[in-house]
C-alpha cells in the first residue's frame, strides 16, 4: 500500500542513470564508521521513516555483524528477507543494490536472468547501499525495505547525504 506522505521530498523524475548512481557512491563516503555512527545513522533513518509514516525495516551491517535493526509499523518479516537478499548483492558486487540492477538493465537483461545467482538469496532491487570508508573501501551496508525499490534507494541516499552533511 502506497501512502502519499511517505516520500514527499522525492520529486517524480526519470529513473537515474548508471552514471548518476555511480556518482552517488563516489560522494557518499565516510571518514570512519563506528558503532556509534551505526546507531546515529540507523536512528536518523527511523526518525525519517516515522515522520513519513513509512512502513519500512532498517538494517546496518559492518564486517558481517548486524549493528542496527529496526522494524516500523507496517513492515513485515518479508522486509527482513528482502534486506538480507539486497545486502548480499552489495556484499558481492561492492555497489548499491539498485545500481547493480541498473547495470544489468543497461545491458538489456535483468539481474535475475544473467547473474546466475539464486534469486532466493540475492535481489538487485533498490534499498541497500555500501558503507564505504575513505582509503579502506566497502566495509558494510545500510539497507531499507518496505517502499517501491527506487524509493527505498532514494530514502537511504537522502539519509546518507544528511548524515554526511552533503
C-alpha positions as CSV (number, residue, x, y, z in Angstrom):
1,X,0.0,0.0,0.0
2,X,1.5,3.3,-1.1
3,X,0.9,6.4,1.2
4,X,1.4,9.8,-0.4
5,X,3.0,11.1,2.8
6,X,5.8,8.5,2.7
7,X,8.1,10.2,0.2
8,X,7.0,13.8,0.0
9,X,10.5,15.1,-0.9
10,X,11.1,12.8,-3.8
11,X,10.1,14.7,-7.0
12,X,8.8,12.5,-9.7
13,X,11.6,12.1,-12.2
14,X,13.1,9.6,-14.6
15,X,15.0,6.6,-13.3
16,X,18.5,7.7,-12.5
17,X,21.2,6.6,-15.0
18,X,24.0,4.2,-14.1
19,X,26.4,7.2,-14.2
20,X,24.2,9.2,-11.7
21,X,24.1,6.2,-9.4
22,X,27.9,5.7,-9.6
23,X,28.3,9.4,-8.7
24,X,26.2,8.9,-5.6
25,X,28.5,6.1,-4.4
26,X,31.6,8.3,-5.0
27,X,30.1,11.1,-3.0
28,X,28.7,9.1,-0.1
29,X,31.9,8.0,1.6
30,X,32.7,8.0,5.4
31,X,36.0,9.0,7.0
32,X,35.3,6.3,9.6
33,X,32.3,4.1,10.6
34,X,32.0,3.2,14.2
35,X,29.3,1.5,16.3
36,X,28.1,5.0,17.3
37,X,27.9,6.0,13.7
38,X,25.7,2.9,13.0
39,X,23.4,3.9,15.9
40,X,23.2,7.5,14.7
41,X,22.6,6.7,11.1
42,X,20.0,4.0,12.0
43,X,18.3,6.4,14.3
44,X,18.2,9.0,11.6
45,X,16.6,6.6,9.2
46,X,14.0,5.6,11.8
47,X,13.2,9.2,12.5
48,X,12.7,9.9,8.8
49,X,10.5,6.9,8.4
50,X,8.4,7.9,11.4
51,X,7.9,11.4,10.0
52,X,6.7,9.9,6.7
53,X,4.8,7.0,8.2
54,X,6.9,4.7,6.1
55,X,6.3,1.0,6.7
56,X,10.0,0.1,6.5
57,X,12.6,-2.1,8.2
58,X,16.1,-0.6,8.5
59,X,19.3,-2.6,8.8
60,X,23.0,-1.7,9.2
61,X,25.8,-4.3,8.9
62,X,29.5,-3.9,9.2
63,X,32.0,-6.7,8.5
64,X,29.3,-9.4,8.9
65,X,27.9,-8.1,12.1
66,X,24.4,-6.5,12.4
67,X,24.9,-3.2,14.2
68,X,21.4,-1.8,13.9
69,X,18.0,-3.1,13.0
70,X,14.5,-1.6,13.4
71,X,11.1,-2.5,12.1
72,X,8.5,0.2,11.9
73,X,4.7,-0.2,11.9
74,X,3.5,-1.7,8.6
75,X,6.7,-3.6,7.9
76,X,6.6,-7.4,7.9
77,X,9.0,-10.3,8.2
78,X,9.2,-10.2,4.4
79,X,11.1,-6.9,4.6
80,X,13.8,-8.7,6.7
81,X,14.1,-11.3,3.9
82,X,14.4,-8.5,1.3
83,X,17.0,-6.8,3.4
84,X,19.1,-9.9,3.5
85,X,18.8,-10.5,-0.2
86,X,19.7,-6.9,-1.1
87,X,22.6,-6.8,1.4
88,X,24.1,-9.9,-0.2
89,X,24.2,-8.1,-3.6
90,X,26.1,-5.2,-2.1
91,X,28.5,-7.6,-0.3
92,X,29.1,-9.5,-3.6
93,X,29.4,-6.6,-6.0
94,X,30.6,-3.7,-3.7
95,X,27.9,-1.4,-5.2
96,X,24.4,-0.3,-4.3
97,X,21.8,-3.0,-5.0
98,X,19.8,-0.6,-7.2
99,X,23.0,0.2,-9.2
100,X,23.8,-3.4,-9.7
101,X,20.3,-4.0,-11.1
102,X,20.6,-0.9,-13.3
103,X,23.9,-2.1,-14.8
104,X,22.2,-5.4,-15.8
105,X,19.2,-3.4,-17.3
106,X,21.6,-1.1,-19.2
107,X,23.0,-4.3,-20.9
108,X,19.5,-5.2,-22.0
109,X,18.9,-8.0,-19.5
110,X,18.0,-8.4,-15.8
111,X,19.9,-9.4,-12.8
112,X,17.7,-12.5,-12.3
113,X,18.3,-13.6,-15.9
114,X,22.0,-13.1,-16.1
115,X,23.7,-13.1,-12.7
116,X,23.5,-16.8,-12.3
117,X,22.7,-16.2,-8.6
118,X,19.9,-17.7,-6.7
119,X,17.0,-15.1,-6.5
120,X,16.0,-16.5,-3.1
121,X,19.4,-15.4,-1.8
122,X,20.1,-12.2,-3.9
123,X,18.0,-9.3,-5.0
124,X,19.3,-6.4,-7.1
125,X,16.5,-4.1,-6.0
126,X,16.9,-0.7,-4.5
127,X,17.5,-0.1,-0.8
128,X,20.9,-1.5,0.1
129,X,23.8,0.9,-0.1
130,X,27.5,0.3,0.6
131,X,29.1,1.8,3.6
132,X,32.4,2.9,2.1
133,X,35.3,4.3,4.2
134,X,38.0,6.5,2.7
135,X,41.2,4.7,1.9
136,X,39.6,1.4,3.1
137,X,36.7,0.5,0.7
138,X,33.3,-1.1,1.3
139,X,33.0,-2.2,5.0
140,X,29.3,-2.7,5.3
141,X,25.8,-1.9,4.2
142,X,22.8,0.2,5.1
143,X,19.5,-1.2,3.9
144,X,15.9,-0.1,3.9
145,X,13.0,-2.3,2.7
146,X,9.3,-1.6,2.5
147,X,8.8,1.0,-0.2
148,X,9.0,0.6,-4.0
149,X,12.6,-0.1,-4.9
150,X,13.6,3.3,-6.2
151,X,12.0,5.0,-3.2
152,X,14.0,2.6,-0.9
153,X,17.1,3.6,-2.7
154,X,16.4,7.3,-2.5
155,X,15.4,7.1,1.1
156,X,18.8,5.6,2.0
157,X,20.7,8.2,-0.2
158,X,18.8,11.1,1.4
159,X,19.7,9.8,4.9
160,X,23.4,9.3,3.9
161,X,23.5,12.8,2.5
162,X,22.0,14.3,5.6
163,X,24.3,12.2,7.9
164,X,27.4,13.1,5.9
165,X,26.1,16.7,5.7
166,X,26.4,16.8,1.9
